[in-house]
Amino acid sequence: MNKYQAAPIAVKSNQPDINWTDFNFPPLLRLFHFNLSELPDSHRSVVRLLYISYLLIFAGSILNLLDSFIQAGIGYHKIRVLYGFLNIFIFNGIQMYVFYRGYRGLCADQSLLRRYKIMHLLAGILWLLVSILNELGFNGFVRSQMFDQEGRGGLVFLSVIESLCFLFSFLIMPVCIYRVHTFVFEGNLGSSENL
């Protein structure tokens, strides 16, 4: 038996049959199992929304790193590159954990959903702050305005797109939480007394 193999989970009759030991996500890292095609239609739309929220943070943090390299190359503080790398690991780690809690909670372990809702709410507030601030390597709307005043149109464009990724993730956060909440209470997962 592989020492990294996950313990089998008892599947209830109304939950999808998923091989949780087939670690395939994210690509190259393979930390957990994720495959939209294995889900029944009732689960797929909610999980897809959670996945979109994750992808927005991934895109925003990649743009943050790219923007940080460009800024360091034209004379801004070089420490921004380090912040860009840290933001990739921290932000993606947070959002991936939130995404996995929601996904696994919907598909296998309903007890994860209470913590998912709280964590996604806190992460959403963080994404709102990141979309606005000009601190610690964040290229929020405040920094975009600074670039605009300096006449750096390309940096304005990158900063605005990056900020919109974080802002959109914040905006779909309440939708994700609501959809998970109503999904559970519509009886798709059975008993919802612990939520």
Disulfide bonds with the S-S distance in Angstrom:
none
